[in-house]
Amino acid sequence: MDDPISKNDSVFEVMVHEDEFDSGKEIQQLQSQNARVGAVVSFIGVMREFNEGSNVKSMTLEHYPAMTIKSLSKIVAQAKERWKLIGVKVIHRVGEFKPQDPIVFVGVTSEHRGEAFFACEFIMDYLKTQAPFWKKENLSGESRWVDSRKSDEDAADRWQK
């Protein structure tokens, strides 16, 4: 389910699957892809045990594959348009998760740190608000669908300015 956005010696790809990822391996691959890389910034999102005042035993993430890949690819393309990036890799997992399981990896490379930091944060902010994932938290004896948060919307809105 890879979707390269650019060719040459740069890598711009998104992946959505159930398998756990090796963040160290992903960072190393991004770093070694091009001798111009001067900055590697990454983000790893993990499942929290506590949310909205409740202990969460597990969480299920669902998605519509074709729509999700298209949405993630669009977010990465927007980051590529805004900043001089050498590479981006986004891996988002779906399925059932327990607390502390890694869910999302975003890695960004550029010649300079500022562009990599901004792009990584932009990608995560947009991923939280524009990617079509549905979260269901499983509590003790009940479950609930998770709504979007105003703080996530506010974070994404600041990139519009």
C-alpha positions in Angstrom: 0.0 0.0 0.0 2.9 2.3 -0.6 2.4 5.5 -2.5 5.6 7.2 -3.7 4.9 10.9 -4.5 8.3 11.7 -5.9 11.1 9.8 -7.6 14.8 10.7 -7.9 16.9 10.2 -4.8 14.1 11.4 -2.5 11.4 9.3 -0.9 7.9 10.6 -0.2 5.7 7.7 0.9 2.7 6.8 3.0 1.8 3.4 4.3 -1.2 2.1 6.2 -1.2 -1.4 7.7 -1.6 -3.5 10.8 2.1 -4.4 11.3 4.2 -2.8 13.9 7.0 -0.6 12.5 10.6 -0.2 13.6 11.1 3.5 14.1 14.9 3.2 14.3 15.0 1.4 11.0 12.7 4.0 9.4 14.8 6.9 10.7 18.0 5.3 9.4 16.5 4.7 6.0 15.4 8.3 5.8 18.7 9.6 7.0 20.7 7.5 4.5 18.6 8.2 1.4 20.5 11.2 0.3 23.8 12.9 1.2 22.1 16.3 1.3 20.2 15.3 4.5 21.2 17.6 7.3 18.1 17.1 9.5 15.9 14.2 10.4 12.8 14.9 12.5 10.4 12.2 13.6 7.3 11.7 15.6 5.9 8.5 17.0 2.4 8.5 18.3 1.5 5.8 20.9 -1.8 4.7 22.5 -2.5 6.3 25.8 -3.9 4.3 28.7 -6.0 7.2 30.0 -8.3 9.5 27.9 -11.2 11.8 28.8 -11.3 10.7 32.4 -11.3 7.0 31.7 -8.9 4.1 31.7 -8.7 2.7 28.2 -8.0 -1.0 27.9 -7.6 -1.0 24.1 -8.5 1.0 21.0 -9.6 0.0 17.6 -8.6 2.1 14.5 -10.6 1.6 11.4 -10.3 3.3 8.0 -11.3 3.1 4.3 -8.1 2.1 2.6 -8.3 4.0 -0.8 -9.6 7.2 0.9 -6.9 7.0 3.6 -4.0 6.6 1.3 -5.3 9.5 -0.9 -5.7 11.7 2.1 -2.3 11.0 3.6 -0.6 11.5 0.2 -2.3 14.9 -0.2 -1.1 16.0 3.3 2.5 14.9 2.4 2.3 16.7 -1.0 1.1 19.9 0.8 4.1 19.7 3.1 6.4 19.2 0.2 5.0 22.3 -1.5 5.5 24.5 1.7 9.1 23.4 2.6 12.2 22.2 0.9 12.1 18.6 1.9 14.3 15.7 0.9 12.0 13.0 2.1 8.9 12.1 4.1 7.6 8.8 5.4 4.3 8.3 7.1 3.3 5.0 8.5 -0.1 4.7 10.2 -1.3 1.5 11.7 -4.9 0.2 11.9 -6.4 -2.6 13.9 -6.6 -3.1 17.7 -4.0 -1.5 20.1 -3.1 -1.8 23.7 -1.6 1.1 25.8 1.9 2.0 24.7 1.5 0.4 21.2 3.0 2.6 18.5 0.3 3.8 16.1 1.8 6.4 13.8 5.3 7.3 12.5 6.1 10.5 10.7 9.7 11.1 9.5 10.9 14.1 7.6 14.3 14.9 6.1 15.6 18.2 4.8 18.9 20.1 4.6 18.0 22.2 7.6 16.2 21.5 10.9 13.6 24.3 10.7 12.0 22.9 7.6 12.0 19.4 8.9 10.4 20.5 12.3 7.7 22.6 10.7 6.8 19.9 8.1 6.6 17.1 10.7 4.4 19.2 12.9 2.2 20.2 9.9 1.8 16.6 8.8 0.7 15.5 12.3 -1.7 18.4 12.7 -3.3 17.7 9.4 -3.3 13.9 9.9 -5.2 14.4 13.2 -7.9 16.5 11.5 -8.0 15.4 7.8 -7.2 11.7 7.6 -10.2 9.4 7.6 -9.6 7.2 10.7 -12.2 6.1 13.1 -11.2 5.4 16.7 -13.2 3.3 19.1 -11.9 3.1 22.7 -12.7 0.0 24.7 -13.1 0.7 28.4 -14.0 -1.6 31.3 -17.3 -3.1 30.1 -18.1 -0.5 27.5 -16.8 1.2 24.3 -17.1 4.6 22.8 -16.3 6.3 19.5 -13.8 9.1 19.9 -14.8 12.5 18.5 -12.3 15.0 17.1 -10.8 17.5 19.5 -11.0 21.2 19.3 -7.3 21.4 20.2 -6.5 19.4 17.1 -8.7 21.6 14.9 -7.0 24.7 16.4 -3.5 23.2 15.7 -4.4 22.6 12.1 -6.1 26.0 11.7 -2.9 27.8 12.5 -1.3 26.6 9.3 -4.0 28.5 7.3 -2.6 31.8 8.5 
